[in-house]
């Protein structure tokens, strides 16, 4: 049975709190015995500190007079204060709606986060200080669920994650992970790969480039447990031996993309096993491979010739490859003197890289003539000592590859303007997009201007360290202008042009000024809303920009000015761009004139030193500022 105390009717509600404490002080001074009250309505917050009251007993409420005066503060007022505090606390409570969701919905929400964020949350929840909290246990369980890690790409955060967290993530993912990229994860060792091999059995793509794996047994175990593997990158791994290659050929016969570049432990025996059993390969990269330095080289080339799906073949830096080996790949067992092109097997190759191979020459180009009609990208960059490709070899090859879009002829010292003029007269000129001619020392404006006139889809031209001059720079704006006029009447969008002309001694400020003026005119013609200059990008040998202008890379002396002018054209600041162009032309003209820019001051300094105009006097270790100090009077004059 509960007993309530009567309230005091004279207490003002606005001053309730102060009145309550006044009553408490009066009751506390007399120290009467407490009445027996119910525990439910008793508020311990209204009681003074322990020991301030006399003896009290809390029991049954029998025998209590309803008119008796309580010996403590009124319970009603004190209880109302407690209710107000509870209401205020309830208003400040933040409800956790995420915890009330089913786990399936939580995982669906977390699946939209990048893998870097999920890994960071997992690292925080694994901290030993807060791991005891139930909330962190739940989050750690969610963040390590295998359904979130069907694709793991550590390229953006591999430097900021420990091996323990990374390995726990991979083990938790287990058979759920399908695409795994561990490029650059130096914290993983052979034991970690062996532990990973026991969990991941459904990999489709795997990249281990840069991982310090020295034990070939762990790598072999990982590859043997993933028979559905279609893409594999093991470039630079020392553990890629002939035994691992044999296991790969047996277990992963459905491979389509394979990168074996810089695998120094792989010989021709292991490579022959791979290309003989993995007949579905489409992309094969063998950069800097030493597998062709054996008696199995011709057999490897014949096996490559028999691959019906091979579209990309990279042999850059394979210094042991010769014309005879490439003949087995391009023509098979057919003789060299076969003139009937209809009987030559047409290879499905689309991208062929034969750069930095010093022992190949024109016979390889002639063998390619009838065997590679579908070729889109051809890289024939020479070695440091140059190659022996001549105009005759390109005259036999270029007419037979009409769909070519990317051509790399860097460091070929023997080709001349005749090759460029012949290229401009072929159908290949209509499809060419990227042309690399750097360090072709015999090329001049005669061939480059012809290229700019006929290659209407050209987007990137690199001619650094050649004899290119102002004639090429003056022809480039005409190409962009023709394309911009065609784009205004057609549905396709106009594109710009990127020119790299480093260290070209024949380029002067006249050609640079022409580029600046034409960029300003093209930007005003294609007037667009103000945009950021970073929208102009160069990626994958293609230059893209929302405004059809010329992006020029020239000598370091003028590069900052050209970049500033280009940024203002892309932003729509035409007045500032015009001011930069006019200022550059005025400065260069005055610099070219005799006696301009400080000529009189220089003459006055020479007269002060007593040096005649025609005398060529040089003072060792004394610059212009020091000469000015020497020319001043030695006495101190006080005005």
C-alpha positions as CSV (number, residue, x, y, z in Angstrom):
1,X,0.0,0.0,0.0
2,X,1.4,3.3,-1.0
3,X,1.2,6.5,1.1
4,X,1.5,9.9,-0.5
5,X,2.3,13.1,1.2
6,X,0.1,16.1,0.9
7,X,1.3,19.0,-1.1
8,X,1.6,22.6,0.0
9,X,-0.9,24.7,-1.9
10,X,0.9,28.0,-1.5
11,X,3.9,26.9,-3.6
12,X,4.1,28.9,-6.8
13,X,4.6,26.6,-9.8
14,X,7.1,29.0,-11.4
15,X,9.3,28.9,-8.3
16,X,8.8,25.2,-7.6
17,X,12.4,24.2,-7.6
18,X,13.6,26.9,-5.2
19,X,10.6,26.3,-2.8
20,X,11.4,22.6,-2.7
21,X,15.0,23.1,-1.5
22,X,13.8,25.7,1.1
23,X,11.5,23.1,2.6
24,X,14.3,20.6,2.6
25,X,16.5,22.9,4.6
26,X,13.7,23.5,7.2
27,X,13.0,19.8,7.6
28,X,16.6,18.9,7.7
29,X,17.3,21.3,10.6
30,X,14.7,19.7,13.0
31,X,15.7,16.1,11.9
32,X,12.4,14.4,12.6
33,X,11.9,10.7,12.0
34,X,10.7,9.8,8.5
35,X,7.3,8.4,7.9
36,X,6.8,5.1,6.4
37,X,6.4,5.7,2.6
38,X,6.3,3.4,-0.4
39,X,9.5,2.7,-2.2
40,X,7.8,3.3,-5.6
41,X,7.1,7.0,-5.0
42,X,10.3,7.6,-3.1
43,X,12.9,9.7,-4.9
44,X,16.4,9.4,-3.6
45,X,17.5,12.5,-5.4
46,X,15.4,14.7,-3.0
47,X,17.2,13.3,0.1
48,X,20.0,15.2,1.6
49,X,23.4,13.6,2.1
50,X,23.6,10.5,4.3
51,X,23.6,11.1,8.1
52,X,21.6,14.4,8.0
53,X,18.4,12.7,9.2
54,X,17.6,11.0,12.4
55,X,16.6,7.4,12.8
56,X,14.1,6.3,10.1
57,X,12.3,3.1,9.2
58,X,10.7,2.2,6.0
59,X,8.1,-0.5,6.3
60,X,4.3,-0.9,6.1
61,X,2.1,2.2,6.0
62,X,-0.3,1.1,8.7
63,X,-1.1,3.6,11.5
64,X,-0.2,6.7,9.5
65,X,-2.4,9.6,10.0
66,X,-3.5,11.4,6.8
67,X,-3.1,14.8,8.5
68,X,0.4,14.1,9.7
69,X,3.0,16.4,8.4
70,X,5.9,14.7,6.5
71,X,9.4,15.1,7.8
72,X,11.0,15.5,4.4
73,X,10.4,17.4,1.2
74,X,7.1,16.8,-0.6
75,X,7.4,13.8,-2.9
76,X,5.1,15.2,-5.6
77,X,7.3,18.2,-6.3
78,X,10.5,16.1,-6.2
79,X,9.0,13.4,-8.4
80,X,8.0,16.1,-11.0
81,X,11.6,17.3,-11.2
82,X,12.8,13.7,-11.8
83,X,10.2,13.4,-14.6
84,X,11.4,16.5,-16.3
85,X,15.0,15.2,-16.2
86,X,14.0,11.9,-17.7
87,X,12.1,13.7,-20.5
88,X,15.1,15.8,-21.3
89,X,17.3,12.6,-21.4
90,X,14.9,10.8,-23.7
91,X,15.0,13.8,-26.1
92,X,18.8,13.5,-26.4
93,X,18.9,9.8,-27.1
94,X,19.9,8.9,-30.7
95,X,18.1,5.8,-31.9
96,X,20.2,3.2,-33.8
97,X,17.9,2.1,-36.6
98,X,20.7,0.2,-38.4
99,X,20.9,-2.4,-35.7
100,X,17.2,-3.2,-36.1
101,X,17.6,-4.2,-39.8
102,X,18.1,-7.8,-40.9
103,X,21.6,-8.9,-41.6
104,X,20.7,-9.3,-45.3
105,X,19.7,-5.7,-45.6
106,X,22.8,-4.6,-43.7
107,X,25.1,-6.5,-46.0
108,X,23.3,-5.1,-49.1
109,X,23.9,-1.5,-47.7
110,X,27.6,-2.3,-47.0
111,X,28.1,-3.7,-50.5
112,X,27.8,-0.2,-52.0
113,X,30.8,1.0,-50.0
114,X,34.3,0.7,-51.6
115,X,36.5,-2.1,-50.4
116,X,38.9,0.5,-48.8
117,X,36.2,1.8,-46.5
118,X,35.1,-1.7,-45.4
119,X,38.7,-2.6,-44.7
120,X,39.1,0.5,-42.6
121,X,36.0,-0.2,-40.5
122,X,37.2,-3.8,-40.0
123,X,40.6,-2.5,-38.8
124,X,38.9,-0.2,-36.2
125,X,36.6,-2.9,-34.9
126,X,39.6,-5.2,-34.5
127,X,41.2,-2.9,-32.0
128,X,41.8,-4.7,-28.7
129,X,40.6,-1.7,-26.6
130,X,37.1,-1.6,-28.1
131,X,36.8,-5.1,-29.3
132,X,35.0,-6.1,-26.1
133,X,32.0,-3.9,-27.0
134,X,29.1,-5.8,-28.5
135,X,28.5,-3.1,-31.1
136,X,32.1,-3.5,-32.5
137,X,31.7,-7.2,-32.5
138,X,28.6,-6.9,-34.7
139,X,30.3,-4.5,-37.1
140,X,33.4,-6.6,-37.4
141,X,31.2,-9.6,-38.2
142,X,29.4,-7.6,-40.9
143,X,32.6,-6.2,-42.4
144,X,34.3,-9.6,-42.6
145,X,31.3,-11.3,-44.2
146,X,32.4,-13.1,-47.4
147,X,29.6,-11.8,-49.5
148,X,31.1,-8.3,-49.5
149,X,34.4,-9.4,-51.0
150,X,33.5,-10.8,-54.4
151,X,36.0,-8.3,-55.8
152,X,39.1,-7.2,-53.9
153,X,41.4,-4.6,-55.4
154,X,44.1,-3.4,-53.1
155,X,45.8,-1.0,-55.4
156,X,44.4,2.1,-53.7
157,X,45.1,1.1,-50.1
158,X,47.7,-1.7,-50.0
159,X,50.2,0.7,-48.3
160,X,47.9,1.4,-45.4
161,X,46.7,-2.0,-44.4
162,X,48.5,-4.6,-42.3
163,X,49.1,-8.1,-43.3
164,X,47.0,-9.4,-40.5
165,X,43.9,-7.5,-41.5
166,X,44.4,-8.2,-45.2
167,X,44.8,-11.9,-44.6
168,X,41.8,-12.1,-42.3
169,X,39.8,-10.3,-44.9
170,X,40.9,-12.8,-47.6
171,X,40.3,-15.8,-45.4
172,X,36.8,-14.5,-44.4
173,X,36.0,-14.0,-48.1
174,X,37.0,-17.5,-48.9
175,X,35.2,-19.0,-51.8
176,X,33.1,-15.9,-52.3
177,X,36.0,-13.9,-53.8
178,X,36.1,-14.0,-57.6
179,X,38.4,-11.2,-58.6
180,X,41.5,-10.6,-56.5
181,X,44.2,-8.0,-57.2
182,X,47.1,-8.0,-54.7
183,X,49.5,-5.9,-56.8
184,X,52.2,-4.3,-54.7
185,X,51.2,-6.1,-51.4
186,X,54.7,-6.5,-50.2
187,X,53.4,-7.5,-46.7
188,X,52.2,-10.9,-48.0
189,X,54.7,-13.7,-48.0
190,X,54.8,-17.3,-49.1
191,X,53.1,-18.6,-46.0
192,X,50.2,-16.1,-46.4
193,X,49.7,-17.3,-50.0
194,X,49.7,-20.9,-48.8
195,X,47.0,-20.1,-46.2
196,X,45.1,-18.2,-48.9
197,X,45.2,-21.3,-51.2
198,X,43.2,-23.3,-48.7
199,X,40.3,-20.9,-48.8
200,X,40.0,-19.3,-52.2
201,X,38.9,-21.9,-54.7
202,X,36.7,-19.9,-57.1
203,X,39.0,-17.2,-58.5
204,X,38.4,-15.9,-62.0
205,X,41.1,-13.2,-62.1
206,X,44.3,-13.0,-60.0
207,X,47.1,-10.5,-59.9
208,X,50.2,-11.1,-57.8
209,X,52.5,-8.6,-59.4
210,X,55.0,-7.2,-56.9
211,X,54.3,-9.8,-54.1
212,X,57.5,-11.2,-52.5
213,X,56.6,-14.9,-53.1
214,X,59.8,-17.0,-53.2
215,X,58.3,-20.4,-52.5
216,X,57.1,-22.0,-55.7
217,X,55.1,-24.7,-53.8
218,X,52.7,-22.1,-52.3
219,X,52.1,-20.5,-55.7
220,X,51.6,-23.9,-57.3
221,X,49.1,-24.8,-54.6
222,X,47.1,-21.6,-55.2
223,X,46.9,-22.1,-58.9
224,X,46.0,-25.8,-58.7
225,X,43.0,-25.0,-56.5
226,X,41.5,-22.5,-58.9
227,X,40.6,-24.3,-62.1
228,X,38.3,-21.6,-63.3
229,X,41.0,-19.0,-63.5
230,X,40.8,-16.9,-66.7
231,X,43.1,-13.9,-66.0
232,X,46.5,-14.3,-64.3
233,X,49.3,-11.7,-63.7
234,X,52.5,-13.1,-62.1
235,X,54.9,-10.6,-63.7
236,X,58.2,-10.3,-61.8
237,X,57.7,-13.3,-59.6
238,X,60.8,-15.4,-59.0
239,X,58.7,-18.3,-57.9
240,X,57.2,-18.7,-61.4
241,X,59.3,-21.7,-62.4
242,X,58.9,-24.5,-65.0
243,X,57.2,-26.7,-62.4
244,X,54.6,-24.0,-61.6
245,X,54.1,-23.4,-65.4
246,X,53.4,-27.1,-65.9
247,X,50.9,-27.1,-63.0
248,X,49.3,-24.0,-64.5
249,X,49.0,-25.6,-67.9
250,X,47.3,-28.7,-66.5
251,X,44.9,-27.0,-63.9
252,X,44.0,-23.7,-65.7
253,X,43.5,-24.6,-69.3
254,X,40.8,-21.9,-69.7
255,X,43.2,-19.0,-69.3
256,X,42.5,-16.0,-71.5
257,X,44.8,-13.3,-70.1
258,X,48.3,-14.2,-69.0
259,X,51.2,-11.9,-68.0
260,X,54.6,-13.6,-67.6
261,X,56.8,-10.5,-68.0
262,X,60.1,-10.3,-66.1
263,X,59.8,-13.9,-64.9
264,X,63.5,-14.7,-64.8
265,X,63.0,-18.3,-63.5
266,X,60.8,-19.3,-66.4
267,X,62.5,-21.1,-69.3
268,X,61.3,-22.1,-72.7
269,X,60.2,-25.6,-71.4
270,X,57.6,-24.1,-69.1
271,X,56.4,-21.5,-71.6
272,X,56.0,-24.2,-74.2
273,X,53.8,-26.2,-71.8
274,X,51.6,-23.1,-71.2
275,X,51.0,-22.2,-74.9
276,X,50.5,-25.8,-75.9
277,X,47.8,-26.6,-73.3
278,X,46.1,-23.2,-72.7
279,X,44.6,-22.8,-76.2
280,X,42.1,-20.1,-75.2
281,X,44.7,-17.4,-74.5
282,X,43.7,-14.0,-75.9
283,X,46.3,-11.7,-74.2
284,X,49.9,-12.9,-73.7
285,X,52.6,-10.6,-72.3
286,X,56.2,-11.8,-72.3
287,X,58.1,-8.5,-71.6
288,X,61.8,-9.0,-71.0
289,X,61.4,-12.8,-71.0
290,X,64.5,-15.0,-71.3
291,X,62.5,-18.0,-72.4
292,X,63.5,-17.7,-76.0
293,X,67.2,-18.3,-75.2
294,X,66.9,-22.1,-75.8
295,X,66.3,-24.7,-78.4
296,X,62.6,-24.6,-77.8
297,X,62.2,-21.1,-79.2
298,X,61.0,-22.2,-82.7
299,X,58.5,-24.6,-81.1
300,X,57.1,-21.8,-78.9
301,X,56.6,-19.6,-82.0
302,X,54.8,-22.5,-83.8
303,X,52.5,-23.0,-80.8
304,X,51.7,-19.3,-80.8
305,X,51.0,-19.5,-84.5
306,X,48.4,-22.2,-83.8
307,X,46.5,-20.1,-81.2
308,X,43.2,-19.2,-82.8
309,X,42.1,-16.6,-80.3
310,X,45.4,-14.7,-79.6
311,X,44.7,-11.0,-80.0
312,X,47.5,-9.3,-78.0
313,X,51.1,-10.4,-78.0
314,X,53.8,-8.4,-76.2
315,X,57.4,-9.3,-76.8
316,X,59.0,-6.0,-75.9
317,X,62.6,-6.4,-74.6
318,X,63.0,-10.1,-75.6
319,X,66.5,-9.6,-76.9
320,X,66.9,-13.2,-78.0
321,X,64.1,-13.0,-80.6
322,X,65.2,-13.0,-84.2
323,X,63.7,-12.7,-87.7
324,X,63.8,-16.5,-88.0
325,X,61.8,-17.0,-84.9
326,X,59.2,-14.4,-85.8
327,X,58.8,-16.1,-89.2
328,X,57.6,-19.3,-87.5
329,X,54.9,-17.2,-85.7
330,X,53.8,-15.1,-88.7
331,X,54.0,-17.7,-91.4
332,X,54.2,-21.1,-89.6
333,X,56.0,-23.8,-91.6
334,X,55.3,-22.0,-94.9
335,X,58.3,-21.0,-97.0
336,X,59.5,-17.4,-97.2
337,X,59.2,-17.1,-100.9
338,X,55.5,-17.8,-101.1
339,X,54.0,-14.9,-103.1
340,X,50.4,-16.1,-103.0
341,X,48.8,-14.1,-100.2
342,X,45.6,-16.1,-100.3
343,X,47.3,-19.2,-99.0
344,X,48.9,-17.3,-96.0
345,X,47.0,-17.9,-92.8
346,X,45.5,-14.7,-91.4
347,X,46.3,-14.3,-87.8
348,X,43.7,-12.9,-85.4
349,X,46.3,-10.6,-83.8
350,X,45.1,-7.0,-83.0
351,X,48.0,-5.7,-80.9
352,X,51.6,-6.6,-81.6
353,X,54.5,-5.2,-79.6
354,X,58.0,-5.8,-81.0
355,X,59.8,-2.9,-79.3
356,X,63.4,-3.0,-78.1
357,X,64.3,-6.1,-80.0
358,X,67.7,-5.4,-81.6
359,X,68.0,-8.4,-83.9
360,X,64.9,-7.9,-86.2
361,X,64.8,-6.0,-89.5
362,X,62.9,-5.7,-92.7
363,X,62.2,-9.4,-93.3
364,X,59.9,-9.4,-90.2
365,X,58.0,-6.5,-91.8
366,X,57.6,-8.3,-95.1
367,X,56.4,-11.5,-93.2
368,X,53.8,-9.4,-91.4
369,X,52.5,-8.0,-94.6
370,X,50.0,-10.7,-95.5
371,X,49.5,-12.4,-92.1
372,X,48.2,-9.5,-90.0
373,X,45.4,-7.8,-91.9
374,X,43.4,-7.1,-88.7
375,X,46.2,-5.3,-86.8
376,X,45.1,-2.2,-84.8
377,X,48.2,-1.4,-82.7
378,X,51.8,-1.9,-83.8
379,X,54.8,-1.0,-81.7
380,X,58.2,-1.1,-83.3
381,X,60.2,1.2,-81.1
382,X,63.9,0.7,-81.6
383,X,66.5,-0.1,-79.0
384,X,69.2,2.2,-77.7
385,X,71.4,1.6,-80.6
386,X,68.5,1.9,-83.1
387,X,67.1,-0.8,-85.4
388,X,67.5,-1.7,-89.0
389,X,64.0,-1.0,-90.2
390,X,64.1,1.0,-93.5
391,X,61.7,2.7,-95.8
392,X,61.6,-0.5,-98.0
393,X,60.3,-2.6,-95.1
394,X,57.5,-0.1,-94.3
395,X,56.6,0.2,-97.9
396,X,55.8,-3.6,-97.9
397,X,53.9,-3.5,-94.6
398,X,51.8,-0.4,-94.5
399,X,49.5,-1.1,-97.4
400,X,48.4,-4.5,-95.8
401,X,47.3,-3.1,-92.5
402,X,44.5,-0.7,-93.4
403,X,42.8,-0.6,-90.0
404,X,45.8,0.5,-88.0
405,X,45.1,3.2,-85.3
406,X,48.3,3.2,-83.2
407,X,51.8,3.2,-84.7
408,X,54.9,3.5,-82.6
409,X,58.2,4.1,-84.6
410,X,60.3,5.7,-81.8
411,X,64.0,5.5,-82.1
412,X,64.1,4.3,-85.7
413,X,67.0,6.3,-87.1
414,X,66.8,5.0,-90.7
415,X,63.3,6.1,-91.7
416,X,62.9,9.4,-93.6
417,X,60.2,11.6,-94.9
418,X,59.5,9.2,-97.7
419,X,57.9,6.7,-95.3
420,X,55.6,9.5,-93.9
421,X,54.6,10.7,-97.4
422,X,53.9,7.1,-98.4
423,X,51.8,6.5,-95.3
424,X,49.8,9.7,-96.0
425,X,48.8,8.3,-99.4
426,X,47.4,5.0,-98.1
427,X,43.9,4.2,-96.6
428,X,45.7,3.8,-93.2
429,X,45.8,7.6,-93.0
430,X,42.0,7.8,-92.5
431,X,42.1,5.5,-89.4
432,X,45.4,6.6,-87.7
433,X,44.9,8.1,-84.2
434,X,48.2,7.9,-82.4
435,X,51.6,8.3,-84.1
436,X,54.9,8.1,-82.2
437,X,58.0,9.4,-84.1
438,X,60.3,10.5,-81.4
439,X,64.0,10.3,-82.0
440,X,63.5,9.6,-85.7
441,X,66.4,12.0,-86.5
442,X,65.8,12.2,-90.3
443,X,62.2,13.5,-90.2
444,X,61.5,17.1,-91.2
445,X,58.5,19.3,-91.8
446,X,58.2,17.9,-95.4
447,X,56.8,14.6,-94.1
448,X,55.1,15.8,-90.9
449,X,53.0,18.4,-92.7
450,X,51.8,15.8,-95.1
451,X,50.7,13.6,-92.2
452,X,48.8,16.5,-90.7
453,X,47.1,17.2,-94.0
454,X,45.9,13.6,-94.6
455,X,45.5,12.0,-91.2
456,X,42.1,13.6,-90.3
457,X,41.5,11.5,-87.2
458,X,44.9,12.1,-85.6
459,X,44.8,12.9,-81.9
460,X,48.3,12.5,-80.6
461,X,51.6,13.2,-82.4
462,X,55.0,12.9,-80.7
463,X,57.9,14.3,-82.6
464,X,60.4,15.2,-79.9
465,X,64.1,15.2,-80.9
466,X,63.4,15.4,-84.6
467,X,63.9,18.1,-87.2
468,X,60.3,19.3,-86.8
469,X,59.9,23.1,-87.2
470,X,57.4,25.9,-87.4
471,X,55.8,24.6,-90.5
472,X,54.4,21.6,-88.6
473,X,53.0,23.9,-85.9
474,X,51.3,26.1,-88.4
475,X,49.7,23.2,-90.1
476,X,48.3,21.7,-86.9
477,X,45.6,24.4,-86.4
478,X,44.3,23.9,-89.9
479,X,43.7,20.2,-89.2
480,X,41.8,21.0,-86.0
481,X,39.8,23.7,-87.8
482,X,38.8,21.3,-90.6
483,X,37.6,18.8,-88.1
484,X,35.7,21.5,-86.1
485,X,33.9,22.6,-89.3
486,X,33.0,19.0,-90.1
487,X,31.7,18.4,-86.6
488,X,29.4,21.4,-86.7
489,X,27.6,19.9,-89.7
490,X,27.8,16.3,-88.5
491,X,26.7,14.5,-85.4
492,X,30.1,13.5,-84.1
493,X,31.9,15.8,-81.6
494,X,35.1,17.7,-82.6
495,X,38.3,16.5,-81.0
496,X,41.6,18.3,-80.3
497,X,45.2,17.4,-81.0
498,X,48.1,16.8,-78.7
499,X,51.6,17.5,-80.0
500,X,54.8,16.6,-78.0
501,X,57.8,18.5,-79.5
502,X,60.5,18.5,-76.9
503,X,64.0,19.4,-77.9
504,X,63.2,20.3,-81.5
505,X,65.8,22.9,-82.4
506,X,63.9,24.1,-85.5
507,X,60.9,25.3,-83.5
508,X,60.9,29.0,-82.7
509,X,58.7,31.5,-81.0
510,X,56.9,32.2,-84.2
511,X,55.3,28.7,-84.3
512,X,54.5,28.9,-80.6
513,X,52.7,32.2,-81.1
514,X,50.7,30.7,-84.0
515,X,49.5,27.9,-81.8
516,X,48.5,30.3,-79.0
517,X,46.5,32.5,-81.4
518,X,44.8,29.6,-83.1
519,X,43.8,28.1,-79.7
520,X,42.2,31.3,-78.7
521,X,40.3,31.5,-82.0
522,X,39.1,27.9,-81.7
523,X,38.0,28.4,-78.1
524,X,36.0,31.4,-79.0
525,X,34.4,29.6,-82.0
526,X,33.3,26.7,-79.8
527,X,32.2,28.9,-76.9
528,X,31.0,26.7,-74.0
529,X,30.2,27.3,-70.4
530,X,33.0,27.9,-68.0
531,X,34.7,24.6,-67.2
532,X,37.7,23.3,-65.3
533,X,40.9,22.9,-67.3
534,X,41.5,19.5,-65.8
535,X,38.8,18.1,-68.1
536,X,41.5,17.9,-70.7
537,X,43.2,14.6,-70.3
538,X,45.6,12.3,-72.1
539,X,45.1,8.6,-71.3
540,X,45.9,5.4,-73.2
541,X,47.6,7.3,-76.0
542,X,44.4,9.3,-76.6
543,X,43.9,13.0,-76.0
544,X,40.4,14.1,-75.0
545,X,39.1,17.6,-74.3
546,X,35.7,19.3,-74.4
547,X,37.2,22.1,-76.5
548,X,38.9,21.3,-79.8
549,X,42.3,22.9,-79.2
550,X,45.9,22.0,-79.5
551,X,47.7,20.8,-76.4
552,X,51.4,21.6,-77.0
553,X,54.3,20.2,-75.1
554,X,57.4,22.2,-76.0
555,X,60.7,23.2,-74.6
556,X,60.9,23.9,-70.8
557,X,61.6,27.6,-71.4
558,X,58.1,28.3,-72.9
559,X,56.1,25.4,-71.4
560,X,54.7,27.3,-68.4
561,X,53.5,30.1,-70.5
562,X,51.8,27.7,-73.0
563,X,50.1,25.9,-70.1
564,X,48.8,29.1,-68.6
565,X,47.4,30.2,-72.0
566,X,45.7,26.8,-72.5
567,X,44.1,26.8,-69.0
568,X,42.6,30.2,-69.7
569,X,41.2,29.1,-73.0
570,X,39.6,26.0,-71.4
571,X,38.1,28.1,-68.6
572,X,36.7,30.6,-71.0
573,X,38.9,33.5,-69.9
574,X,39.5,34.8,-73.4
575,X,40.7,38.3,-72.5
576,X,43.4,36.9,-70.2
577,X,44.5,34.4,-72.8
578,X,44.7,37.1,-75.4
579,X,46.8,39.2,-73.1
580,X,49.2,36.3,-72.5
581,X,49.6,35.7,-76.3
582,X,50.2,39.3,-77.2
583,X,52.6,39.7,-74.3
584,X,54.6,36.7,-75.4
585,X,54.9,37.9,-79.0
586,X,55.8,41.4,-77.9
587,X,58.5,40.1,-75.5
588,X,60.0,37.8,-78.1
589,X,60.1,40.5,-80.7
590,X,61.8,42.9,-78.3
591,X,64.2,40.2,-77.3
592,X,65.1,39.7,-80.9
593,X,65.8,43.4,-81.5
594,X,69.3,44.7,-80.8
595,X,69.6,46.8,-77.7
596,X,66.2,45.9,-76.3
597,X,65.4,44.9,-72.7
598,X,68.1,46.5,-70.7
599,X,70.5,47.5,-73.5
600,X,70.9,51.1,-72.3
601,X,71.4,50.1,-68.7
602,X,74.0,47.6,-69.8
603,X,75.8,50.4,-71.8
604,X,75.8,52.7,-68.8
605,X,77.3,50.0,-66.6
606,X,80.1,49.4,-69.1
607,X,80.8,53.1,-69.3
608,X,81.0,53.3,-65.5
609,X,83.5,50.5,-65.5
610,X,85.6,52.3,-68.2
611,X,84.9,49.5,-70.8
612,X,84.4,50.5,-74.4
613,X,81.5,49.5,-76.5
614,X,83.5,47.3,-78.8
615,X,85.6,45.7,-76.1
616,X,84.7,42.2,-75.0
617,X,85.6,42.2,-71.3
618,X,84.5,39.6,-68.8
619,X,85.2,39.7,-65.0
620,X,85.5,36.3,-63.5
621,X,83.0,35.7,-60.7
622,X,81.3,39.0,-61.0
623,X,77.6,39.1,-62.2
624,X,75.5,42.0,-63.3
625,X,74.4,42.8,-59.7
626,X,78.0,42.8,-58.6
627,X,79.1,45.0,-61.5
628,X,76.4,47.5,-60.5
629,X,77.9,47.6,-57.0
630,X,81.4,48.1,-58.4
631,X,80.2,50.9,-60.7
632,X,78.8,52.9,-57.7
633,X,81.0,55.5,-56.1
634,X,83.1,54.2,-53.2
635,X,82.5,57.2,-50.9
636,X,79.4,57.3,-48.7
637,X,77.3,60.4,-49.6
638,X,74.9,61.7,-47.1
639,X,72.1,63.9,-48.5
